[in-house]
Amino acid sequence: MKIFFLSLAIFSAIVSCSDDDVAPEPTIVGTWRIGKSITYQTSTEKTITQEPNGCNVLNTIDFSEYEARLVRYAAKDNKCVEDFAVTMKYSYNPQTKKMKLEDDMNISNTVIELTKMNMVIEERLDIDMDGVPDIIKTYFTKVK
């Protein structure tokens, strides 16, 4: 009987600890530095890569639970200072990976990659006005 209870206790300890090893799902909540964007233009079938430079390398978007704050930096007196900031509501569905920033355009985006430190958002928008949506991928790195 002692062996049975000892076995049961050991089994219970193993089972109760196994759930502790599950890593939490990555979240978009946090501050993300805005990196490069890659645009595929459907009309020309060309890919255009834009890397941030100068003070733009400091641009961030900060996702809280329901709001996103976009901050842009610019040079002033040889220093990078906050030049523009806007806060907007957003929604994100982790199952469908769909994100919608509630601004004047209300464009739906797709989070195509989300890890603890990296995120890639894909947006389909007709940039060249040819009637066919172009594909824009923007890369983000989590800073906090």
Long-range contacts (C-beta under 8 A, 24 or more apart in sequence): 25-94, 26-114, 26-115, 26-116, 28-63, 28-92, 28-99, 28-111, 28-114, 28-119, 29-63, 29-64, 29-65, 30-62, 30-63, 30-142, 30-143, 30-144, 31-60, 31-61, 31-62, 31-63, 31-142, 31-143, 31-144, 32-60, 32-61, 32-62, 32-63, 32-119, 32-140, 32-141, 32-142, 32-143, 33-57, 33-58, 33-59, 33-60, 33-140, 33-141, 33-142, 33-143, 34-59, 34-60, 34-61, 34-138, 34-140, 35-138, 35-139, 35-140, 35-141, 36-138, 36-139, 37-136, 37-137, 37-138, 37-139, 38-136, 38-137, 38-139, 39-127, 39-134, 39-135, 39-136, 39-137, 40-134, 40-135, 40-136, 41-127, 41-128, 41-134, 42-128, 42-130, 42-132, 42-133, 42-134, 42-135, 43-128, 43-130, 43-132, 43-134, 44-128, 54-80, 55-80, 55-81, 55-83, 60-143, 61-140, 63-90, 66-90, 66-91, 68-101, 112-137, 116-142, 117-141, 117-142, 118-142
